Amino acid sequence: MPREDTGLQRAMPSETADARTGETAEISYREAMSLAMTLHRQGKLDAAAKVYETLRRIDPRDPNPLHFLGVLCEQRGQTAEALALIHESIALDPTVPDWHNNLGNVLLESGRVDDAARAYEEAARLAPHRADVQNNLGVLRREQRRPADAEAAYRRAIELDPQYVDAFTNLGSLLNGLGRPDEAMAAFCQALLLKPRHGRARQALGMAYYTLGRFDEAVQVYREWLQDEPGSPQAAHHLAACSGEAVPQRATDAYVETVFDGFADSFDAKLAALHYRAPQLIEQMVVELLGEPRKQLAVLDAGCGTGLCGPLLAPYAKRLQGVDLSAGMLAKAAPRQVYDGLAKAELTAFMQGEPAASYDLIVSADTLCYFGDLGAATLAAARALAPGGWLVFTVEAQPEGASAGNGEGFHLQPNGRYSHRAGYLRDVLAAAGLAARKVQAVHLRTEGGKPVDGFVVCACKAPAGQSSS
């Protein structure tokens, strides 16, 4: 939040001039700051940045334009610039708890967990009675693998605000991961009592039941959710995952949009907390295949999300196209300013609609785990790839010895994502006319304190005149 106005009424030009006299209209410094923040909230980042920069020149000692320009830089993926500006604003005014909280968010997203902890701790010191600050501190403590401190922070948040649904849900998730499922379920149930249609709490309660192997009770949670909200794609998807009934060949578009629009704002921080590695694994594979980047390739980021792969792919791309179903995710990807185009579409349909042989490289990081049957997607990718082009993607691995559930090499897990067998991946790629060059076992992230096994896969389309075998 901005500081109280100092009373200085500096004038600056507005973006319009009086058409009759040619004279430039003037607005006050305070009005200009309000305009910049309005533009910022509306997503008009270029316009907001121009006003913030003008205000910086007028009063270099005002921390407000510095701070919010820093927030804007982080939205664009300019982490170093964001940190410099936010640090400078806090040096000028260290009394605003939200600013320390913002600093913590940026540091956490960039993997600097201990530095983020200090920022969150200062926010908590400045605002000891803010439940939201305690809740954020709990998230940070969990990331630091300090579960007792995380639990204490969540419980403090609940003490400060007994109606704080997210704190109950986060507490439940923590307790479930600690092997205290009965306490976890009590927290989830309390969240549901406070907000009976709270989808995240219902989903978490169902997950707690299936973690215990109490699948009938998990199914009942999802059935009741679907009865209350007959159109809920989340309830329908998780009911299928836990019951094994009416299992779809892939997650519906409605499910994917609902899930990812719902946490677009916190997506990067949550993935950082899970030690999410898919973009780095994709980058390592691309470097291994292509060597030094020369900005010569047409590249598609299929399921680009918030654009975490974008800066890693840009050095290879003469043209970098992103596609995603979630408008919320795309709104976070655009400010990174690394994509030449961003399209809101289902990735298979998008590739099918592109001219044949449009891309030299197609990547998909942690997106095809929402597909069971990969046949249509790999066929579309093969068509969209130029001869000699590469497809690189990650999926979750089906545990050895586990039943595929459908005899086809993939399985919808109770967590709502699909896992795949290595043999299935090779077969489906071959059926699409692509040669699987590598199906490498990896750890994609941590979840519940345990590594999630997966594969990073690369496949090639044969050069013109050659066979893909």
N, C-alpha and C positions, 0 to 999 in steps of 0.2 A: 504494500500500500504506500502511496506517496506520503511524504511528510506534510504537516500543516503548511499552508502557504505562508511565506515570509512577509507578505505585504508588498513586496516589490512588484510593481506592475510594469514590466518591460514590454514594449510593443514589438511585434514582428509581422511581416507580411503574411496575409492569408494566401490561399492558392487561387483566389479569384480577384479580379479588379473591377472597379466600377466601369461598366461598358459605356456610360455616357460621358464621363469626365476623363477616363483613362487613369484615374488615380487609384493607387493600391489601397484596398481596405486593410485596416490593422486590427489585430486581436491581441489581447494581453498575453503575457507569458503563461499565466495560469490557464487561460483558455486554450492556449496552444498545447500545453501538457495534457489537458483533458481530451483535446482532439487526437493527439498521438495515441493515447491509451484506447480511445474508441476505435480508431483505425486498427490498432493492434488486436483488439478483441474480435474485430470483424474479419481478421485474417488478411488484411491489406498491409502486408509486412513491408513492402517497398516504400509505400507512402508514410507509414508510421516511422520507419527508420530515418527518412529524410527530416521529419519534424524533430525526432529525438536528436539527430545530429545538429540541427540548427540550434536547438535549446542548449546543447553542450557548448557550442561556440559562444552563445550569449552569456551563459553562467557556468563556467567550468567547475564551480564549487557546489553546484546543486547535484546531489546524488541520484535524484529520481530519474532523469533521462539516461544517466549512465546505467542504472540498474536495469531498467526495462529494455534498453537497447541490448544489454547482456542477455536477458531472457530471450529476446528476439533472435540473437545470434545462435543461441542453443537450439532454437526451433529450426534454424537453417542448417544445423549440423556443424556450426563453426565453434567447436568446443573451446579451443584455446582463447579465441576472442571473447567468448561468453565469460569464461572464468576471469580474464583480466578485467573486464568491465564490472562484473559483480563484485570482485574483490575491491576495486577502486571505490565503488559506491558504498560498500560496508566500511571502508576506511574513513570515508567522509561522514557517515552516520551509522555507527554500529548498534543502534538501539532498536532496530526494526526486526522482530523475530521472523517475519515472513521472508525477509531477505536472506537470513541465515538458512532458512528452510530451502529456499530456491538454490542457494549455493550447494547445500547437501544433495539436492536432486541431481544437479549437474555433475558433481563429483562422483556420486554413486553410479550414474550412467556411464561415466568414463572409467569405472573400475577402481577408483581411488577410495576404497571403503573406509580406511582409517581417517582420512581427511574428511570424508562425508560424515563420519561419526562426530568429529569435533564440531562441525557446522550444526548438525542436529542437536547436539548437546547444548550449544549456545542458544539455539532457538528455544529449547526447553527451559534453560535458565532464565531467559528473558520473559517467557510466557509459561510459568509453572502450572497455571490453571487452565491451559488450553488442551482439551482432550485430543484434538487432531494432531497436535505436536507430539503428544505422548504416543499416539498410535503410529506416527511416522518413525518415532524413535524405536518402537517395538519392531517395525519392519527392518530397520537398520541393524538392531541387535541380533535379529535372526540371521541376517546376512553375515554378521560377524561370527556366527556359530556360538552365540552366547544365549542359549535358549532360556535360562533362568531370568536373565535381564530382560529379554524380549517379553516373557510372560509377565514380569513385573510391570513393564511399561504398558502392555495391553490392559492389565487389571487396573492400573492407575487411570488410564483413559476411561475405563468403564466406571470407576469410582467418581471421576469428574463429571461424566455424562452417562448416566445409566441407560439412556435411550440410544446410545451410539452403536448402531447395528454393525458397522464395519469393524469396530474393535472386537465385538463378540465373534464375528466371522473369522477375523485374523487369529484370534485366540484359539478358536476351534481348530483351524488349520495347523497351527503350531502344535497343539496338544495331540492331534492325530499323528503328526510326524514324529512325536516323541513316544509314540506307543501308548498313549493314554486315551483310547478311543471313547470310553464312557464319558470322561470329562469333556472331550471334544464334542460329542453329540449333545451334551447338556448346553454347551456354548452355542452350537448351531440352532438348537431348539429355542433358546432364548432370543436369538436373532430373528427367528421366524415368528415368535410371539410378538416381538416389537414391530415386525414388518412382515405380515403373513405371506405376502407375494414376493418376498425378496429372493430372486432367482439364484443369486450366488450362494446364499445360505442353504437353499434347498439342494443345489448341486453339491455343495460341500458335505451336507449331511448324507446324501446318497453315497458319496465317495467314501465317507467314514464307514458306512455300513459295508460297502463292498470290500474295503481294506480288511475288515474283520471276517470276511467270507460270509457275511449275512446278506446274501444276494436277494432273498425274498423281501427283506425289509428295505433294501435299496430300491428294488422295483416298486414297492408300495409308495415310497417317497415320490418317485417320478410319476407314478400313475395319478396320485393325488394332485401333483403339480399340473399334469395335463388336464385333469378334470376341471381344475380351477381356471386354467388358461388353455383352452382347447387349441388355440393357434400357436402355442409356444414351440418354436423349432428346437429350443434347447431341451425342453422336457421330452419331446418326441425322440430326439436323437439319443439322449442318455437312457431313456426307457429301452430303446432297441439295444443299446450297448450292454445293459445289465441283464436284460431278459433273454436276449438272443432272438427276439421276435421281430419280424418285419425289418431285418437289418438291411440298410441301404447299401448300394454298391459304392457310394461315396457320400460324404456329408452334403446336405442340401445347401443351395446358395443362401437360403434364408438363415440357416444355422450359422454359416460362416460369417455372414454380414452382422448378425446379431452379436455374436461372440466378440468379434474384433472391433466393431464400432463401439462396443461397450467398454473396452479398456484401451482404446487408442491412446488416450492421454498418458496412461501409466505404463504403456507396453514396454518401452525401452528399459525403464527402471526395473520392471518386474523380470525381464529377461536377464538383466545384469545380475540380479539377485539369484538367479538360477544358474549362473555361470554358463550362459547360453553360448555355444560355440559354432553353430551352423554357419554364420557368415565367414568366420575365420577358416573353417574347414573347406568351404567352397573356394575361398581365396587361395588356400594352399594347393588345392587340386588344380585350379586354373593356372597358377604359376608353374606347377609341375608340367602341365600340358603345353603351355604356350610360351613359357620363358618370360623374358623382359617385355613389359607392356610398351606398345608403340601407337596406341590410339588409332588402330587401323580396322577394328572390327565393328560389325553391327551386332549389338548385344541386347538380349531381352532378359529382364529380371522378372520372372514369372511368379507372381505372388510376392510382390516387392514389399508389402507391409509399409512400415514407417521409413523404409529406404536404408536399412542398416547395411545392405550389400552395395548400395549405390556408390559410395566413395571408394570401395574396394575394386569395383568393376570399371569405374570411369577411366582409369589410366589405359585400359585396353580398348576403349570404345571411341570410334568416330561418331557413333550414334548409340545412345543408351535409352532404351524404352522400358518403362515400368508398367505393370498391369496388376490390379488387385480388385477384389470384390468390395472391399470396405472403403467407403468414402472417408471415414474417420482416419483410417491409416494413410490414405493418399494425401489427406490434408497435412499430415505430419511429414510425409516424404517430400512434398513440393518445396518447403523452405530449405531443404538441403542443397537445392540448386545444382544437382549433378545429373538430373534426367533431362533428356531432350524432349521426352513426351511421357505423360502419365495417363493411363486409361482405366476407367472403372468398368471392369468386365470380368467374367469367369475366364480363367486362363486358357482352358481348352477351347472354348468358343472364340476367344481372341486369336489364338494361334491358327484356328481353322479359317478365320476371316482375313488373315494376312496373306499377301501374295506369296506364292511358293518360293522357297529358297531365299527368304528375306533376311535370315540371321546366320551369322558365323558362330555365335555362342548363345545358348539358352541356359540360364541357371534358375534353380528353384530351391530356396533354402527353407526347410521345415514347413513346406506348404503341402506337399504330396502325402503327408501323414493324415490329411483329411480326405484322401482318396483311398478306397480299397482297390477296386479294379483300375489299373493304370493303363489299360489298353487304349482308350480314346485319347488320353493325354499324350502318351508316347507316340501314337500315330500322328497326332496334330503337330507334335514337336518335330518329328521326322520330316513332315511336309514343309514346315517352316524353315528348317535348316538348309543352308546351302551345302552342296557337296563338299565333304571334308570338314563340315561343322561339328561342333561338340555340344552335347547335353550333359550338364552336371547338376546333380540334385542330392538332397538328403531325405531319408525316411527313417522311421523307427524300425528296429529289428524285432522279429518274432522270436521269442525264446526257443532255443533248441529243444526239441521233443514236445513242444506245445502243439495242440491241434490247431489247424488253420481254421476250423469252424465251418468252412465251406468247401474244403478240398481244393481250393484255388490258390493257395499260397499267401493269403492275407486274412487278417482278422480284425474286427472292430473291438477294441479293448474297452473295459468298463470306464476308462477315463475319457472316452469319446474320440480317441485318435486310433488310426489303423496302424497295425504293424505288418511287416512283410518279410517273407523268406528270401534269402539270397538267390535261390534257384528260380523263384518266381520272377525276380527282377531281371535276371538274365533272359528268361524265356520271353517275357513281355517285350523287352527291348528287341530281341531277335525277330519277334513277330512284326514289329514296326519297321524292320529293316535297318536297325541300329546295332552296332557291335559293342557289347559291353566290354570296355577295356579294363575297368577296375570296379570291384564292389568291395569297398574297404570298411571293415568293422571299426566303429568309433564310439566315443561317448559324446552325446549331443548336448547334454546339460545335466544338472542335478535336480532331483525332484524328491521331496520327502527325505532329503539327506542321502539319497542313493543315486548313482549314475544311471542315466537313461541310455540304453544301448541303441545304436542305430547303424546306418550305412551311409557313406558318401560314395556316390556312384558317378562314373563318367562313361559316356557312350559316344561313339563316333558314327557319322554318316559317311559312307564311302565316297572318296573322290570320284568325279565323273569317269565312267568307264571301268570302275573297279567294283568288286563285290564287297559287301559289308561284313562278310564272314571272316 
